[in-house]
Amino acid sequence: GGESNVDCQKRAIKVLKELLNTYRGQKVVLGTHGAVMTLMMGYYDSKYDLNFLLQTSKPDIYRMEFNGQELVEIKRLWEIE
């Protein structure tokens, strides 16, 4: 059982696109699990895959910057000393 990665990605991207429309031009903070974060990032750039997820720290923080619905940049914000 459980939700497939494809279904999870579709669900997460639907919500992300709704947030981008509702809060166009504003800053939004979205908290989620690493797998969902990776699936959202992977929708826009295939380098964000299972290998990427396995290398993230727990917790980890990334910023996804958009221009409208277009992803402009993904940047890691969490720094481990």
MARFIZA-679186 format. One line per 4 residues: for each residue x, y, z of C-alpha. Coordinates in steps of 0.001 Angstrom, whole numbers. Layout:
X/Y/Z  ...
REM end
This chain:
0/0/0  829/3625/227  1073/6407/-2274  3390/6039/-5284
6067/8644/-5999  4211/9635/-9171  954/10200/-7275  2744/12048/-4470
4539/14298/-6967  1281/15099/-8780  -420/15979/-5486  2491/18118/-4255
2928/19982/-7554  -809/20723/-7708  -599/22373/-4274  2647/24176/-5135
1141/25638/-8319  -1952/26748/-6394  293/28489/-3836  2285/30163/-6616
-948/31520/-8123  -2490/32592/-4824  632/34271/-3464  2186/35506/-6724
5164/37758/-6016  5111/37005/-2287  7355/34879/-97  5831/31604/1098
7287/29089/3549  6298/25476/2948  7315/22692/5312  7311/19074/4155
9135/15765/4339  12391/15310/2431  10883/12847/-30  8050/15226/-954
10523/18127/-1217  12719/16065/-3539  9747/15045/-5689  8710/18701/-6031
12254/19755/-6928  12616/16790/-9297  9505/17874/-11196  11454/20946/-12321
14974/19457/-12514  15714/15733/-12843  18993/16008/-10913  16860/16058/-7743
16345/12312/-7471  16698/9473/-4947  20481/9930/-4773  19958/13605/-3935
17428/12710/-1229  19792/10188/350  22511/12856/592  20358/15487/2299
20802/16102/6009  17871/15610/8333  16656/18313/8782  17506/20287/5651
16236/23539/4171  16074/24541/509  14688/27641/-1167  12876/27302/-4474
12613/30664/-6220  9995/31163/-8917  9125/33761/-11501  5431/33094/-11917
5218/29324/-12453  8810/29047/-13719  11493/27774/-11345  14423/30192/-11331
16701/28743/-8658  17031/26102/-5970  19423/26973/-3162  20341/25104/0
19901/27283/3093  20765/24790/5854  24449/24861/6805  25930/22234/9109
29007/23278/11046
REM end
